[in-house]
Amino acid sequence: MTEADLVIDSLGAQGDGIANGPDGRVFVPFGAPGDHVHVRLEGERATILAITQSGAARVPAFCRHFGTCGGCATQHVALETAAEWKRGIIATALRHRGLDPSVVAPTVVVAPNGRRRVTFQARREGGRLRFGYAERGSHRLVDLVECPILVPELAALIAPLRKLAEAVVAPRSEARFVVAQTESGIDLGIEAKGTLGLALREQLAGLAERMDLARISWSGDLVAARRDPWVTFGKARVIVPPGAFLQPSREGEETLARLVTAALEGSTRLADLFAGCGTFALRLATMAQVAAYENDAAMLAALLAGGRTTPGIKHVSAEQRDLFRRPLEVEDLKSFDGAVFDPPRAGAASQVAVLARAPSLKRLAAVSCNPATFARDARTLVDGGWDLIEVVPVDQFGFTPHIELVARFVRAY
């Protein structure tokens, strides 16, 4: 191993600084563009020994766990620099697929302290309970004291849940605490092995009372239900099932929904593919009839119930369907003039192949949290006769390499 003085030129895909070293490109964790650093070289990677001159993009990190915790990678980088970096990640993915990167708009930056859902892990390591997130590059857990990116209601649960974990986590065992802020209170789901005995059940009921939690479930089974946890999607109020997917922040969700609605404006009958609990479907129903497709039965039932109880929206139908194994076919799509698809990180290759050749569709909105699979799917659509009009990055995963996007397609021929 040798030491060297380097200048950080840019950020890599995972948030590491990139510099030109003696033998080529070097990745430097926690380096910010413009930094002059003295490093220890280890092949293509380097460890900062000293920052000899800070670049203009460097800012102070605000969390005591930054650098150890695997959750955040770029707290040391100014938000405007990170926004342009994330825009570049999407542009590069499009360029690799032969698509025009100039369609990528400036990044919409969501307030970085608004995370409303989180999963804490608890594990006994060497006889000691550790509670928090995975360490950077390790399976060990950071023993969490704070998490400033969370909404205050979730951050306030760190200490009580750590205490609860002492009773929940047996030796050589672990548990997960899935926590979401809803508009009627906190929804807590616990995933752990073992039997839920009377003493632990009473402890959970006491926690719900003290912390004013809306609901607690244990491995999917209801334990305490003080009130229904609900969220609003446009005009609709939806009671969410335990563990249901929600966008990480309310502001991020509203931004995505606004962009999707604008992309599909003028449509009269829409398909919402990978619909979840109705994040887009129930908002789009204010302007068009909507058919929602989702594989999770509980989320689909929540969507339907929300649609039935909401006055002033158009008809919403729903079908449980695994769109990976059984995508909608051209015949299924013939009554729609527009669609939105919001798949998991793997993208929607099979479904997009059908969307590309469905002649009735005139407008498409794509939502993605993975630029690489989005670019692959966008290439399929463009080859099938669609124009990619605009891609808007939405950064609701502040200080991480992750980025959400909304893309607008129109039928070219």
C-alpha positions in Angstrom: 0.0 0.0 0.0 1.2 3.5 -0.9 0.1 7.0 -0.1 -0.7 9.8 -2.6 -2.1 13.2 -2.9 -5.3 13.4 -5.1 -7.9 15.8 -6.2 -11.5 14.6 -6.3 -13.0 15.3 -9.7 -16.5 13.9 -9.4 -18.8 11.4 -7.7 -19.3 7.8 -8.7 -22.5 5.8 -8.9 -22.4 4.9 -5.3 -21.4 8.3 -4.0 -17.6 7.7 -3.7 -15.4 10.5 -4.9 -13.4 9.8 -8.1 -9.9 11.0 -8.7 -7.1 10.3 -11.1 -4.4 8.2 -9.3 -0.9 7.2 -10.4 -2.3 4.1 -12.2 -5.7 5.4 -13.3 -9.1 6.1 -11.7 -9.4 5.8 -7.9 -12.6 5.6 -5.8 -12.4 7.6 -2.6 -15.2 7.2 -0.1 -16.3 10.4 1.5 -14.5 12.6 -1.0 -16.3 15.6 -2.3 -15.7 17.2 -5.8 -12.9 19.7 -5.5 -11.3 18.2 -2.4 -7.6 17.9 -2.2 -6.9 14.7 -0.2 -4.0 12.7 1.1 -4.9 9.0 0.8 -3.7 5.5 1.3 -4.1 3.6 -2.0 -5.5 0.1 -2.1 -5.8 -0.8 -5.8 -8.7 1.2 -7.3 -9.8 2.3 -3.8 -8.4 4.8 -1.4 -8.9 5.8 2.2 -8.7 9.5 3.1 -5.9 10.2 5.7 -6.3 13.9 5.5 -8.3 16.6 3.6 -5.6 19.1 2.8 -8.0 21.5 1.1 -11.8 21.3 1.1 -13.7 21.7 -2.2 -16.6 24.1 -2.6 -19.0 21.2 -2.7 -18.0 19.9 0.8 -20.4 20.7 3.7 -20.4 19.4 7.3 -22.2 16.1 7.9 -25.0 16.5 10.4 -25.4 13.0 11.8 -23.0 11.5 14.4 -23.3 8.1 12.7 -22.2 9.3 9.2 -19.2 7.4 7.9 -20.1 4.3 9.8 -23.8 3.9 9.0 -24.6 2.4 5.6 -27.7 4.4 5.2 -26.1 7.7 4.0 -23.3 8.1 1.6 -23.2 11.9 0.7 -24.0 14.0 3.8 -20.7 15.7 3.2 -21.8 16.9 -0.3 -23.9 20.1 -0.9 -27.5 19.4 -2.0 -27.1 21.2 -5.3 -24.0 19.2 -6.2 -25.8 16.0 -5.3 -28.8 17.0 -7.3 -26.7 17.5 -10.5 -24.8 14.2 -9.7 -28.1 12.3 -9.6 -29.3 13.9 -12.8 -26.1 12.7 -14.4 -26.7 9.1 -13.2 -29.9 9.1 -15.2 -28.4 10.9 -18.2 -25.6 8.3 -18.3 -28.0 5.4 -18.1 -29.9 6.8 -21.1 -26.7 7.4 -23.1 -25.7 3.8 -22.6 -28.9 2.7 -24.2 -28.4 5.1 -27.1 -31.1 7.6 -25.9 -30.9 11.3 -25.8 -29.7 12.5 -22.3 -30.8 16.0 -22.9 -34.4 15.0 -22.0 -33.4 14.8 -18.4 -34.7 17.8 -16.5 -33.1 19.3 -13.4 -33.5 17.3 -10.3 -36.5 18.1 -8.0 -35.0 18.0 -4.5 -37.3 16.9 -1.7 -36.7 18.1 1.8 -34.1 15.6 3.2 -35.6 15.3 6.7 -39.0 14.0 5.7 -38.6 10.2 5.7 -41.9 8.8 6.9 -41.1 5.1 6.7 -38.1 3.1 8.0 -37.0 -0.4 8.9 -34.9 -0.8 12.0 -33.0 -4.0 12.6 -32.1 -5.5 16.0 -29.7 -8.3 16.6 -27.7 -9.8 19.5 -24.0 -9.6 18.6 -21.6 -11.1 21.1 -24.3 -11.1 23.8 -25.1 -7.4 23.3 -28.2 -6.1 21.6 -27.5 -3.7 18.7 -30.4 -1.7 17.2 -30.2 0.4 14.0 -29.1 0.0 10.4 -26.4 -2.0 8.8 -22.9 -0.5 8.9 -21.3 0.6 5.7 -19.9 -2.5 3.9 -20.7 -4.8 6.7 -23.4 -7.0 8.2 -22.8 -5.5 11.6 -25.4 -3.0 12.9 -24.8 0.6 13.8 -26.0 1.0 17.4 -28.3 3.9 16.5 -28.8 7.0 18.7 -30.3 9.4 16.1 -31.4 9.6 12.5 -31.9 13.2 11.4 -33.5 12.3 8.1 -36.6 10.8 9.7 -39.7 12.8 10.6 -39.6 13.7 14.3 -42.3 11.2 15.2 -40.2 8.3 13.9 -37.0 9.6 15.3 -38.6 9.7 18.7 -39.3 5.9 18.5 -35.6 4.9 18.4 -35.1 4.7 22.2 -38.5 3.0 23.0 -38.0 0.5 20.2 -34.5 -0.3 21.4 -35.9 -1.0 24.9 -38.7 -3.2 23.3 -36.0 -5.1 21.3 -34.4 -6.2 24.5 -37.6 -8.2 25.2 -38.2 -9.3 21.6 -34.8 -10.5 20.4 -33.7 -13.8 21.8 -30.0 -14.8 22.0 -28.5 -15.5 18.5 -31.7 -14.1 16.9 -32.8 -10.9 15.3 -35.9 -8.8 14.5 -37.1 -6.1 12.2 -39.2 -3.1 13.1 -41.1 -1.7 10.1 -42.4 1.8 11.0 -44.5 4.2 9.0 -46.0 7.5 9.7 -49.6 7.7 8.5 -52.0 10.6 8.8 -53.7 9.0 11.8 -50.5 7.9 13.6 -47.6 5.5 13.6 -48.0 2.0 12.2 -45.5 -0.4 13.7 -44.9 -3.9 12.3 -42.6 -6.3 14.1 -41.0 -9.3 12.3 -39.5 -11.7 14.7 -39.2 -15.4 15.5 -40.8 -16.9 18.6 -44.1 -16.8 20.3 -45.9 -13.7 21.3 -46.7 -14.4 25.0 -48.9 -12.5 27.4 -46.2 -10.5 28.9 -44.8 -9.2 25.6 -48.3 -8.6 24.3 -49.0 -6.4 27.4 -45.7 -4.6 26.8 -46.7 -3.8 23.2 -50.1 -2.6 24.3 -48.4 -0.3 26.8 -46.0 1.0 24.1 -48.9 1.8 21.8 -50.6 3.8 24.6 -47.5 5.7 25.7 -46.4 6.6 22.2 -49.9 7.1 20.8 -49.3 4.5 18.1 -52.2 3.8 15.7 -51.5 0.1 15.2 -49.0 -2.7 16.1 -48.8 -6.0 14.2 -46.5 -9.0 14.9 -45.5 -11.0 11.8 -48.6 -9.7 10.0 -51.0 -10.5 12.9 -52.8 -7.6 14.6 -51.7 -7.0 18.2 -52.9 -3.5 19.1 -55.3 -1.4 17.0 -56.1 1.9 18.6 -57.3 3.4 15.3 -57.0 2.7 11.6 -53.8 4.0 10.0 -54.8 5.9 6.9 -53.2 8.1 4.2 -54.8 10.3 1.6 -54.2 9.9 -2.1 -55.7 13.0 -3.6 -59.4 13.0 -2.4 -59.3 9.4 -1.3 -58.6 8.1 2.2 -57.0 4.7 2.3 -56.5 2.5 5.3 -53.1 0.9 4.7 -52.5 -2.8 5.4 -49.6 -3.8 7.7 -46.3 -3.4 5.8 -47.8 -1.7 2.8 -45.6 0.2 0.5 -45.6 3.9 0.8 -43.4 6.4 -0.9 -40.6 7.4 1.5 -41.8 11.0 2.0 -45.1 12.7 1.7 -43.5 15.6 -0.3 -41.9 13.1 -2.7 -45.2 11.3 -3.2 -47.0 14.5 -4.0 -44.2 15.4 -6.5 -44.4 12.1 -8.3 -48.2 12.2 -8.5 -48.1 15.7 -9.9 -45.7 14.7 -12.6 -47.6 11.5 -13.5 -50.9 13.4 -13.7 -49.4 16.0 -16.0 -47.9 13.3 -18.2 -51.3 11.7 -18.7 -53.5 14.8 -18.9 -56.1 14.4 -21.6 -56.5 10.7 -21.2 -60.0 9.3 -20.6 -59.3 5.7 -19.5 -56.1 4.7 -17.8 -54.3 1.6 -16.6 -52.2 1.8 -13.5 -49.7 -1.1 -13.5 -48.0 -2.1 -10.2 -50.6 0.1 -8.5 -49.9 -0.6 -4.8 -52.5 1.0 -2.5 -53.5 3.5 -5.1 -50.9 6.2 -4.9 -51.5 7.2 -8.5 -54.8 5.4 -9.4 -56.9 7.3 -6.9 -55.5 10.6 -7.9 -55.8 10.0 -11.6 -59.5 9.0 -11.1 -60.3 12.7 -10.7 -59.8 13.0 -14.5 -60.2 9.6 -16.0 -61.6 6.1 -15.4 -58.8 3.9 -13.9 -58.2 0.2 -13.9 -55.5 -0.8 -11.3 -53.4 -3.9 -11.5 -51.4 -5.1 -8.5 -50.3 -8.5 -7.2 -50.6 -7.8 -3.5 -54.1 -8.7 -2.4 -54.1 -6.6 0.8 -52.9 -3.5 -1.0 -55.4 -4.0 -3.8 -58.3 -4.3 -1.3 -57.2 -1.1 0.4 -57.2 0.7 -3.0 -60.6 -0.6 -3.9 -62.0 0.4 -0.5 -60.6 3.9 -0.9 -62.1 4.3 -4.3 -65.6 3.1 -3.1 -65.7 5.6 -0.3 -64.5 8.6 -2.2 -67.1 10.9 -3.7 -66.4 12.9 -6.8 -64.0 10.6 -8.6 -64.6 8.5 -11.7 -64.9 4.7 -11.7 -61.9 2.7 -10.3 -61.6 -1.0 -10.9 -58.9 -3.4 -9.8 -57.5 -6.8 -10.7 -55.0 -8.9 -8.7 -52.4 -9.8 -11.3 -48.7 -10.7 -11.3 -47.5 -8.5 -14.1 -44.1 -10.2 -14.2 -45.5 -13.6 -14.9 -48.7 -12.5 -16.7 -48.4 -9.1 -18.2 -51.4 -7.4 -19.8 -51.6 -8.2 -23.5 -52.5 -5.9 -26.4 -56.0 -7.2 -26.2 -56.3 -6.3 -22.5 -55.1 -2.8 -23.3 -57.3 -2.0 -26.2 -59.8 0.0 -24.1 -57.1 2.3 -22.6 -55.6 5.4 -24.1 -53.0 5.9 -21.4 -51.1 4.1 -18.7 -48.7 4.6 -15.8 -46.3 1.9 -14.6 -44.3 2.0 -11.4 -42.4 -1.4 -11.1 -39.9 -2.5 -8.5 -36.2 -2.0 -9.1 -36.1 -4.9 -11.6 -38.2 -2.8 -14.0 -41.0 -4.1 -16.2 -39.4 -5.7 -19.2 -42.2 -8.1 -20.1 -45.0 -5.6 -19.6 -43.1 -2.8 -21.4 -42.7 -5.1 -24.4 -46.4 -5.2 -24.7 -46.9 -1.5 -24.0 -44.5 -0.7 -26.8 -46.9 -2.3 -29.4 -50.3 -1.5 -27.9 -51.8 0.8 -30.6 -54.6 2.2 -28.4 -52.2 3.8 -26.0 -51.3 7.4 -26.7 -49.6 8.5 -23.4 -47.4 6.8 -20.9 -46.0 7.8 -17.5 -43.1 5.7 -16.2 -42.0 5.9 -12.5 -38.8 4.2 -11.6 -36.2 4.0 -8.7 -33.6 2.4 -10.9 -32.1 4.4 -13.8 -30.5 1.3 -15.4 -33.7 -0.8 -15.7 -35.6 2.3 -16.7 -33.2 3.1 -19.5 -33.6 -0.5 -20.7 -37.4 -0.3 -20.7 -37.3 3.2 -22.3 -35.2 1.8 -25.2 -37.9 -0.8 -25.8 -40.6 1.8 -25.9 -38.7 4.1 -28.2 -38.0 1.2 -30.5 -41.7 0.4 -30.5 -42.7 3.9 -31.7 -42.8 6.0 -28.6 -41.1 9.4 -28.1 -39.4 10.0 -24.8 -40.3 13.6 -24.1 -38.9 14.3 -20.6 -37.4 12.6 -17.6 -37.7 14.4 -14.2 -35.4 13.1 -11.4 -37.0 13.3 -8.0 -34.5 13.1 -5.1 -36.5 11.8 -2.2 -33.6 9.5 -1.1 -31.4 12.3 0.1 -27.7 11.5 0.9 -27.9 8.1 -0.8 -27.1 7.0 -4.4 -30.8 6.3 -5.0 -32.9 8.5 -7.3 -36.6 8.3 -8.3 -37.8 9.6 -11.7 -40.9 10.2 -13.7 -40.8 9.9 -17.5 -43.3 11.1 -20.1 -43.8 9.2 -23.4 -46.1 10.0 -26.3 -47.0 7.7 -29.2 -44.9 8.8 -32.2 -46.4 6.4 -34.8 
